[in-house]
Amino acid sequence: MSEAVIEDQKASKLALYRGLIALAWSDHELHPDEKETLHHIINTHQGLRDADRSDLNNQVDHPVSLDAIWADISNPHDRARLIDMANTIFQQDGTVCDNERDLIETFQARHLASIDADRIASDLKAFTAEEQAQREKDREMYREWARQYSLVERVKAIFRRG
């Protein structure tokens, strides 16, 4: 993998964590439970260097907009992860307000528009068909193999020779 790709992945991952901070600030205040959860996520998730952790932990207290960060989350998996973790962040203060719900719905729609959902569905359908065909092939191979140990098959073989 090229250094540019690795750097882009790292930048996307860091933007994911900044996105979590933005989610916590989406109701214009940072509840102590949200702050604690952000620090826990930043400090326990793998793949961050100590310097990145320190920088992200310092950013927690500063409001930021998800609009300002979204484009930096270039990896679709990171975007999906941010959307998935939104409920964890939103529920820390005990309530999920309408603007938080609207925010995540907006960014979920943006994320889904940025990926080719039809191609993914087609790939999944093809993969499912391939897996089914392979399972059938494996079952038939097992049946053939098991026949050699079948008492009925042994009796049939004796009468065929006979």
C-alpha positions in Angstrom: 0.0 0.0 0.0 1.4 3.4 -0.9 2.2 6.0 1.7 -0.4 8.3 0.3 -3.1 5.7 0.8 -1.9 5.0 4.3 -1.9 8.7 5.2 -5.5 9.1 3.7 -6.7 6.2 5.9 -5.1 7.7 8.9 -6.6 11.1 8.2 -10.0 9.5 7.7 -9.7 7.6 11.0 -8.7 10.8 12.9 -11.6 12.6 11.2 -13.9 9.8 12.4 -12.9 10.6 16.0 -13.4 14.4 15.4 -16.8 13.4 14.0 -17.7 11.8 17.3 -16.7 15.0 19.1 -18.9 16.9 16.7 -21.8 14.5 17.4 -21.4 15.2 21.2 -21.6 18.9 20.5 -24.5 18.7 18.1 -27.0 19.9 20.8 -24.6 22.8 21.5 -23.5 21.6 24.9 -21.1 18.9 26.1 -22.7 16.8 28.9 -20.2 15.3 31.4 -21.2 11.8 30.4 -20.6 12.6 26.7 -17.2 13.9 27.6 -16.4 10.8 29.6 -17.5 8.6 26.8 -15.5 10.4 24.2 -12.3 10.2 26.3 -13.0 6.5 26.8 -13.5 5.8 23.1 -10.4 7.8 22.2 -8.2 6.2 24.9 -9.3 2.6 24.3 -9.7 2.2 20.5 -6.8 0.7 18.7 -4.9 2.3 15.8 -4.2 5.7 17.4 -0.8 6.9 18.3 -0.3 8.5 21.7 0.2 11.9 20.0 -3.1 11.5 18.2 -4.9 10.4 21.4 -3.5 13.5 23.2 -4.6 15.8 20.4 -8.1 14.3 20.2 -8.5 14.4 24.0 -7.7 18.1 23.9 -10.2 18.7 21.1 -13.1 17.2 23.1 -13.8 20.5 24.9 -14.0 22.5 21.7 -17.3 22.6 19.7 -17.0 21.5 16.1 -19.6 21.0 13.3 -20.0 17.6 11.6 -20.4 19.6 8.3 -16.8 20.8 8.8 -15.4 17.3 9.3 -17.6 15.1 7.0 -15.5 15.5 3.9 -12.4 14.5 5.8 -14.0 11.1 6.6 -13.0 9.7 3.2 -13.3 6.0 4.1 -16.8 4.6 3.7 -16.2 2.2 6.6 -15.2 5.1 8.9 -18.4 7.0 7.9 -20.5 4.0 8.6 -18.8 3.5 11.9 -19.5 7.2 12.8 -23.2 6.8 12.0 -23.3 3.5 14.0 -21.7 5.1 17.0 -24.0 8.2 16.9 -26.6 6.6 19.2 -23.9 5.8 21.8 -22.9 9.4 21.9 -26.4 10.8 21.7 -27.7 8.7 24.6 -25.0 9.7 27.0 -26.9 12.8 28.2 -30.1 10.8 28.7 -32.0 12.2 25.7 -31.8 12.1 22.0 -33.1 15.4 20.8 -34.7 16.2 17.5 -31.7 18.0 16.1 -29.5 15.1 16.9 -31.9 12.7 15.2 -32.1 15.0 12.2 -28.3 15.4 12.0 -27.7 11.7 11.9 -30.5 11.1 9.4 -28.9 13.8 7.1 -25.4 12.3 7.3 -26.7 8.8 6.9 -28.5 9.9 3.7 -25.2 11.5 2.5 -23.3 8.4 3.3 -25.7 6.1 1.5 -25.7 8.5 -1.5 -21.9 8.3 -1.6 -21.8 4.5 -1.9 -23.2 2.4 -4.7 -25.9 0.5 -2.8 -27.2 -1.2 -5.9 -23.7 -2.6 -6.7 -23.3 -3.7 -3.1 -26.7 -5.5 -3.2 -25.9 -7.1 -6.5 -22.5 -8.3 -5.2 -24.2 -9.7 -2.1 -26.8 -11.5 -4.3 -24.0 -13.0 -6.4 -22.0 -14.0 -3.4 -25.0 -15.6 -1.8 -25.6 -17.6 -5.0 -21.9 -18.7 -5.2 -22.0 -19.7 -1.5 -25.2 -21.8 -2.1 -23.7 -23.5 -5.1 -20.5 -24.3 -3.1 -22.6 -25.7 -0.2 -24.4 -27.9 -2.6 -21.2 -29.1 -4.2 -19.7 -29.8 -0.7 -22.8 -31.7 0.3 -22.6 -33.9 -2.8 -18.9 -34.6 -2.2 -19.7 -35.5 1.4 -22.5 -37.8 0.3 -20.2 -39.5 -2.2 -17.5 -39.9 0.5 -20.0 -41.2 3.1 -21.4 -43.8 0.7 -18.3 -45.9 1.1 -19.1 -46.3 4.8 -22.8 -46.9 4.3 -24.0 -50.4 5.2 -26.7 -50.2 2.5 -24.2 -49.2 -0.1 -21.9 -52.2 0.9 -24.8 -54.6 0.6 -25.7 -53.2 -2.8 -22.1 -53.6 -3.9 -22.1 -57.3 -2.8 -25.2 -58.0 -4.8 -23.8 -56.2 -7.8 -20.7 -58.4 -7.7 -22.7 -61.5 -7.1 
